[in-house]
């Protein structure tokens, strides 16, 4: 089970993103990416089925759930899905921290 730990660097609290809701096949893997790699903080969890993540103390920017997608396969190439989402970093230096942190975790 994903638990935020001391090895995760939080995302800069000036980062902004609109509300995004994603159906995921593996909640733990999704939390590992959004919290562990990108640095969002886990703000609420509903057991093993749903979680909300945010930055800067906001209630949530991203909602993740497995209600209709648990264990589902990735979508085939050329199909619909989330095409693009913008995460607005306050400056280039903060933006540069995200991939550098991701590389350090692998």
PyMOL commands that set and color helices and strands:
alter all, ss='L'
color gray80, all
select helices_A, chain A and resi 27-37+92-104
alter helices_A, ss='H'
color red, helices_A
select strands_A, chain A and resi 20-23+41-46+50-54+62-65
alter strands_A, ss='S'
color yellow, strands_A
deselect
rebuild
show_as cartoon
